[in-house]
Amino acid sequence: MTNDTMIKDLTKGGVAKTLLAFSWPFIVASLLQTAYGIVDMIVVGQTNGQTGLSAISNGADLVFFATTFGMAIGGAGQILIAQFAGAKNWHSLQKTIGTLFTWTAIIAIVLTAVMLAVSSTALGWLRVPGESFGQAVSYTHICFAGLLFIFGYNVVGAVLRGMGDSIRPMVFIAIAAVLNLVLDVVFVVYCGWGAAGAAWATVIGQGVSCVVSIMYLFINREGFGFDFRPRSFIPHGDIVLMLLKLGGSMVIQYVAINLSFLFVNSILNAYGVTVSAVTGVGNKIGTISLVLTNALMIAGSSMVGQSMGAGKVQRVDSVVRLVLVFSLAWGALLSAAILLFPREVFRMWTSDASVLDMAAAYAPVCMINLMGFAVRTPSNAFVNGIGNAGLMFVVGVIDSVVMRLGLAMLFWRIFDWGYMGVWYGTNLAGLTPFIIVLPYYLSRRWVTRKLIIDS
């Protein structure tokens, strides 16, 4: 019989208390993870100016495009693990862990080779300003070389989150964040390596975190019954099909969204390095929202997944409502800060006068982006938790292709608003997941829907 001492039951106790208790380590972890990009941008921006900001911004967008594959398979694994844990199906849970590790390693290795081969060409397609192109290439090459570490520690976190453990993922991210901070200063400020130094700091931090997290799972393998023997890593066909069904939908969703972002950024880059730098800083301000909303989404997904596996539908409703309330309050607070103090907020990343002069014009755009994060947080927690792969696909395609690109082109070309039209169109599209998911949630059709683990 499987020893499940490491698995925390999220289907019991007060919903608000459980959500907050499960979320706070994710809040800390999200803050630390967000600090990766923020620290990179601050250190490089203050050292290399708008050229460094543009290089990091465009390079990070391309790297994030690649890491979405790891996020997708990890997210799919988390959903399966949460539903199996809720149903107390320990045997299938162990099969999922072994299969998840193997598939993640395969995808990471293949993707590393592909992205190293095409990254320079891709940055050219993005029309990265010439002043920052060389630094952007160096940044992406280094990050792609460490892709296996990035995928590895994300998957370990997904395994633990699905089992209801939010403390250990926070610790592992803290290790990476601290190393990243220290090495950023050493490589960028003292060694003068620019964007390449920021990339090395990130990869080394995540590499150490990956090794430590896997060692933790190995040392505590009896706590969740996974023995780490070679035979345990042999993929199981039924689990592979579930991962492909969920992960494939997530990949299409993430890729479609990120391709639309990359296309939009190629338009913005054509307006010069200042607009590119402002967009980069604006994106980093948006990631501050993830400090809470991403934590609530991850916690909410696990709680919804376990609750669906246990057949506790009313608990799903309570989780979704609370996630919405908390994320809206956070979005309103951040929106007030950027609207009232735009230059002061932007000055956190750069002292470049041309960038600061454009901060006030970007503030309303940023507010729309922040509120988009707020309302799609409960939508994503709900859809991911119930494992509705079809709805994930629909949301991703409509969000990215129909709305994000459609609105950007409408305001940019038809209304002739220039880069402001691209900004507004892209960020208004962030409301799409909520608009699509809300009718489905209210219809209650999901209550009797067959779970992915029963298919």
C-alpha positions in Angstrom: 0.0 0.0 0.0 1.3 3.4 -0.9 2.6 5.7 1.8 0.8 9.0 1.3 2.3 10.9 4.3 3.5 13.7 2.1 0.1 14.3 0.5 -2.1 17.1 2.1 -5.9 16.8 1.8 -7.2 20.1 0.4 -10.8 19.0 0.4 -11.3 19.4 4.2 -11.5 22.4 6.5 -12.7 26.0 5.9 -12.3 27.0 2.3 -10.9 30.5 3.0 -8.6 29.3 5.6 -7.3 26.4 3.5 -6.9 28.6 0.4 -4.9 31.3 2.3 -2.8 28.8 4.2 -2.0 26.9 0.9 -1.5 30.2 -1.0 0.9 32.2 1.2 3.9 30.1 0.3 3.0 30.5 -3.4 2.7 34.2 -2.8 6.3 34.3 -1.4 7.4 31.9 -4.2 5.8 34.1 -6.9 7.4 37.2 -5.4 10.8 35.5 -5.5 10.2 34.1 -9.0 9.0 37.5 -10.2 12.2 38.9 -8.6 14.2 37.0 -11.3 13.0 39.2 -14.1 12.7 42.3 -12.0 16.3 42.1 -10.6 17.6 41.3 -14.1 15.8 44.3 -15.5 16.8 46.7 -12.7 20.5 45.7 -12.6 20.9 45.6 -16.4 18.7 48.7 -16.9 20.7 50.8 -14.3 24.0 49.5 -15.7 23.3 49.4 -19.5 20.4 51.7 -19.9 17.5 51.3 -22.4 19.7 49.1 -24.7 20.0 46.5 -21.9 16.3 46.8 -21.0 15.3 46.2 -24.6 17.7 43.2 -24.8 16.4 41.6 -21.6 12.8 42.3 -22.6 12.9 40.7 -26.0 15.2 37.9 -24.9 13.0 37.0 -22.0 9.9 36.9 -24.3 11.6 34.3 -26.5 12.8 32.3 -23.5 9.3 32.4 -22.0 7.9 31.1 -25.2 10.1 28.0 -24.9 9.5 27.5 -21.2 5.7 27.4 -21.8 6.2 23.8 -23.0 7.6 22.9 -19.6 4.8 24.9 -17.9 2.2 23.0 -19.9 3.4 19.5 -19.1 4.0 20.5 -15.5 0.5 22.0 -15.3 -1.0 18.9 -16.8 0.9 16.7 -14.3 -0.3 18.9 -11.4 -3.9 18.5 -12.5 -3.6 14.7 -12.7 -1.8 14.4 -9.4 -4.3 16.6 -7.7 -7.3 14.6 -9.0 -5.7 11.3 -8.3 -4.9 12.5 -4.7 -8.4 13.7 -4.2 -9.7 10.3 -5.4 -7.0 8.5 -3.3 -5.8 6.6 -6.3 -2.2 6.2 -5.1 -1.1 3.7 -7.8 -2.0 6.0 -10.7 -0.4 8.9 -8.8 2.9 7.2 -8.8 2.6 6.2 -12.5 2.0 9.9 -13.2 5.1 11.1 -11.4 7.5 8.7 -13.2 5.9 9.4 -16.6 6.0 13.2 -16.0 9.7 13.2 -15.2 10.5 11.2 -18.4 8.4 13.2 -20.8 9.7 16.5 -19.3 13.3 15.5 -19.8 12.6 14.4 -23.5 10.8 17.7 -24.3 13.5 19.8 -22.6 16.4 18.2 -24.5 14.6 18.4 -27.9 13.5 22.0 -27.3 17.0 23.0 -26.2 18.4 21.9 -29.6 15.7 23.6 -31.6 15.8 26.9 -29.8 19.6 27.2 -29.9 19.4 26.7 -33.6 16.6 29.3 -34.3 16.9 31.9 -31.6 19.0 34.4 -33.6 16.7 34.1 -36.6 13.7 34.5 -34.3 15.1 37.7 -32.7 15.6 39.0 -36.2 11.9 38.3 -37.0 11.0 40.2 -33.8 12.9 43.2 -35.2 14.9 43.7 -32.1 16.6 47.1 -32.2 20.1 46.9 -33.6 21.6 48.5 -30.5 20.4 45.6 -28.3 20.4 42.7 -30.7 23.8 41.2 -29.7 22.9 41.3 -26.0 19.5 39.7 -26.7 21.2 36.8 -28.7 23.6 36.2 -25.8 20.8 36.2 -23.3 18.7 33.7 -25.1 21.5 31.3 -26.0 22.6 31.0 -22.4 19.0 30.6 -21.1 18.2 27.9 -23.7 21.4 26.0 -22.7 19.9 25.7 -19.2 16.4 24.8 -20.3 16.6 21.3 -18.7 17.2 22.9 -15.3 14.3 25.3 -15.8 11.9 22.4 -16.8 13.2 20.2 -14.0 12.6 22.4 -11.1 9.2 23.5 -12.4 8.1 19.9 -12.7 9.2 19.0 -9.2 7.2 22.0 -8.0 4.2 20.8 -10.0 4.4 17.3 -8.3 4.5 18.8 -4.9 1.7 21.3 -5.5 -0.6 18.6 -6.9 0.0 16.7 -3.6 -0.9 19.8 -1.6 2.6 20.9 -0.6 3.2 24.6 -1.1 6.1 25.0 1.4 8.9 23.1 -0.4 8.3 24.8 -3.9 8.7 28.1 -2.1 12.0 27.0 -0.6 13.4 25.8 -3.9 12.4 29.1 -5.6 14.0 31.0 -2.7 17.3 29.2 -3.4 17.2 30.2 -7.1 16.1 33.8 -6.3 18.9 34.4 -3.8 21.6 33.0 -6.1 20.2 35.0 -9.0 20.3 38.2 -7.0 23.9 37.7 -5.8 25.2 36.5 -9.2 23.4 39.4 -11.0 25.4 41.9 -9.1 28.6 39.9 -9.6 28.2 39.2 -13.3 26.5 42.4 -14.5 27.9 45.1 -12.2 31.4 43.8 -11.4 32.2 41.7 -14.4 30.3 43.9 -16.9 28.7 41.0 -18.8 25.4 42.9 -19.4 22.4 40.8 -20.5 24.6 37.7 -20.7 25.5 38.0 -17.0 21.8 38.2 -16.1 21.2 35.0 -18.1 24.1 33.2 -16.4 22.8 34.3 -13.0 19.3 32.9 -13.8 20.5 29.6 -15.2 22.9 28.9 -12.3 20.3 29.8 -9.8 17.7 27.5 -11.4 20.2 24.8 -11.9 21.1 24.6 -8.2 17.4 24.8 -7.3 16.6 21.9 -9.7 19.3 19.7 -8.2 18.3 20.5 -4.6 14.6 19.8 -5.3 15.2 16.5 -7.0 17.5 15.5 -4.1 14.6 16.4 -1.7 12.2 14.1 -3.5 14.7 11.3 -3.6 15.5 11.5 0.2 11.8 11.6 1.0 10.7 9.1 -1.6 9.0 6.8 1.0 6.7 9.6 1.9 4.8 9.4 -1.4 5.8 5.9 -2.6 7.9 6.7 -5.6 11.1 4.6 -5.4 13.2 6.4 -8.1 14.2 3.1 -9.7 14.9 3.1 -13.4 11.8 1.0 -14.1 9.6 3.6 -12.4 10.5 6.2 -15.1 9.1 4.0 -17.9 6.2 6.0 -19.4 2.8 4.5 -19.0 0.5 4.7 -22.1 -2.6 5.7 -20.2 -0.8 8.5 -18.3 0.9 9.7 -21.5 -2.5 10.0 -23.2 -3.8 12.1 -20.3 -0.8 14.3 -20.3 -1.0 14.8 -24.0 -4.7 15.6 -23.8 -4.2 18.2 -21.1 -0.7 19.3 -21.9 -1.3 19.5 -25.6 -4.2 21.9 -25.0 -2.1 23.9 -22.7 0.8 24.0 -25.1 -1.5 25.2 -27.9 -3.0 27.8 -25.6 0.4 29.0 -24.3 2.1 28.9 -27.7 -0.8 30.8 -29.4 -0.7 33.5 -26.7 3.1 33.8 -26.8 3.3 33.9 -30.6 0.7 36.7 -30.5 2.9 38.5 -27.9 6.0 38.0 -30.0 4.2 39.3 -33.1 2.9 42.3 -31.2 6.4 43.0 -29.8 7.8 42.9 -33.3 5.4 45.8 -34.2 6.3 47.7 -31.1 10.1 47.2 -31.7 9.7 49.0 -35.0 8.9 52.2 -33.1 12.4 52.2 -31.6 14.3 51.3 -28.5 12.4 53.7 -26.2 9.0 52.1 -27.0 10.6 48.7 -26.7 12.0 49.6 -23.3 8.7 51.0 -22.0 6.9 47.9 -23.1 9.5 45.8 -21.3 9.1 47.7 -18.1 5.3 47.6 -18.4 5.4 43.8 -18.8 7.5 43.6 -15.6 5.0 45.7 -13.8 2.4 43.3 -14.9 4.4 40.4 -13.5 4.1 42.1 -10.0 0.4 41.2 -10.3 1.5 37.5 -10.5 2.9 37.8 -6.9 -0.7 37.1 -5.7 -2.7 36.1 -8.8 -0.4 33.3 -9.9 -0.3 32.0 -6.3 -4.1 32.1 -6.1 -4.3 30.4 -9.5 -1.9 27.6 -8.6 -3.5 27.0 -5.1 -7.0 27.3 -6.6 -6.2 24.8 -9.3 -5.0 22.2 -6.8 -8.0 22.8 -4.5 -10.4 22.5 -7.4 -8.6 19.4 -8.8 -8.7 17.6 -5.4 -12.3 18.7 -4.8 -13.4 17.4 -8.2 -11.6 14.1 -7.6 -13.4 13.8 -4.2 -16.8 14.8 -5.7 -17.1 18.0 -3.6 -18.7 20.4 -6.1 -19.8 23.0 -3.6 -16.2 23.4 -2.4 -15.2 24.2 -6.0 -17.7 27.1 -6.1 -16.3 28.5 -2.8 -12.8 28.3 -4.1 -13.6 30.1 -7.4 -15.5 32.9 -5.7 -12.7 33.5 -3.1 -10.0 33.5 -5.8 -12.0 36.1 -7.7 -12.4 38.4 -4.7 -8.8 38.3 -3.6 -7.4 38.8 -7.1 -9.7 41.8 -7.8 -8.7 43.5 -4.6 -5.0 43.0 -5.5 -5.5 44.3 -9.0 -7.3 47.4 -7.8 -4.5 48.2 -5.4 -1.7 47.9 -8.0 -3.8 49.9 -10.6 -4.1 52.8 -8.1 -0.3 52.8 -7.6 0.5 53.0 -11.3 -2.1 55.6 -12.1 -1.1 57.9 -9.3 2.7 57.4 -9.5 3.7 56.3 -13.0 7.1 57.9 -13.1 8.0 56.7 -9.6 7.0 53.1 -10.5 9.0 53.2 -13.8 12.0 54.7 -12.0 12.4 51.4 -10.1 13.7 49.9 -13.4 15.4 52.8 -15.1 16.3 56.5 -14.8 16.3 57.0 -18.6 14.4 60.3 -19.2 12.8 59.2 -22.5 11.3 56.1 -20.8 10.1 58.0 -17.8 8.5 60.6 -20.0 6.3 57.9 -21.6 5.3 56.3 -18.3 2.2 58.4 -17.8 0.9 57.5 -21.2 1.4 53.8 -20.5 -0.3 53.9 -17.0 -3.9 53.3 -18.2 -2.8 50.5 -20.4 -1.0 48.9 -17.5 -4.2 49.2 -15.4 -6.2 47.3 -18.0 -3.5 44.6 -18.0 -3.6 44.3 -14.2 -7.4 44.0 -14.1 -7.1 41.4 -16.8 -4.8 39.3 -14.6 -7.3 39.7 -11.8 -10.3 38.3 -13.6 -8.6 35.5 -15.5 -7.0 34.1 -12.3 -10.2 32.4 -11.1 -11.1 31.4 -14.7 -7.8 29.6 -15.1 -7.9 28.0 -11.7 -11.3 26.6 -12.5 -10.6 25.4 -16.0 -7.3 23.9 -15.0 -8.6 22.3 -11.9 -11.5 20.5 -13.6 -9.1 19.5 -16.5 -11.3 20.7 -19.4 -8.8 20.4 -22.2 -11.2 21.5 -24.9 -12.1 24.7 -23.1 -8.4 25.5 -22.5 -7.9 25.2 -26.2 -10.8 27.5 -27.1 -9.8 30.1 -24.6 -6.2 30.1 -25.8 -7.1 30.5 -29.5 -9.7 33.2 -29.0 -7.6 35.1 -26.5 -4.5 35.1 -28.7 -5.5 34.9 -32.3 -9.0 36.5 -32.4 -8.8 39.1 -29.6 -5.2 39.9 -28.9 -4.1 40.1 -32.5 -7.5 41.3 -33.7 -7.8 44.2 -31.3 -4.1 45.2 -31.7 -4.5 45.3 -35.5 -7.8 47.1 -35.3 -6.5 49.9 -33.1 -3.1 50.1 -34.8 -4.2 49.9 -38.5 -7.9 50.8 -38.7 -8.0 53.5 -36.0 -4.4 54.5 -36.7 -3.4 54.8 -33.0 0.2 53.8 -33.6 2.0 52.0 -30.8 -0.7 53.1 -28.3 -3.3 51.1 -30.3 -1.1 48.0 -30.1 -0.8 48.5 -26.3 -4.5 49.0 -25.7 -5.6 46.1 -28.0 -3.1 43.6 -26.5 -4.1 44.4 -23.0 -7.9 44.6 -23.5 -7.6 41.0 -24.8 -6.6 39.9 -21.3 -10.2 40.0 -20.3 -11.1 37.3 -22.8 -10.7 34.1 -20.6 -13.1 35.5 -18.0 -15.7 36.4 -20.6 -15.5 32.9 -22.2 -15.4 30.9 -19.0 -18.0 32.7 -17.0 -21.0 31.4 -19.0 -19.7 27.8 -18.9 -19.2 28.1 -15.1 -22.7 29.5 -14.5 -24.3 26.8 -16.8 -23.3 24.1 -14.2 -22.6 21.6 -17.0 -19.2 21.0 -15.6 -20.8 19.5 -12.4 -21.6 16.2 -14.2 -18.7 16.3 -16.6 -16.4 13.2 -16.8 -13.0 13.8 -15.1 -9.8 13.4 -17.1 -8.7 10.6 -14.7 -11.9 8.7 -15.5 -11.5 8.9 -19.2 
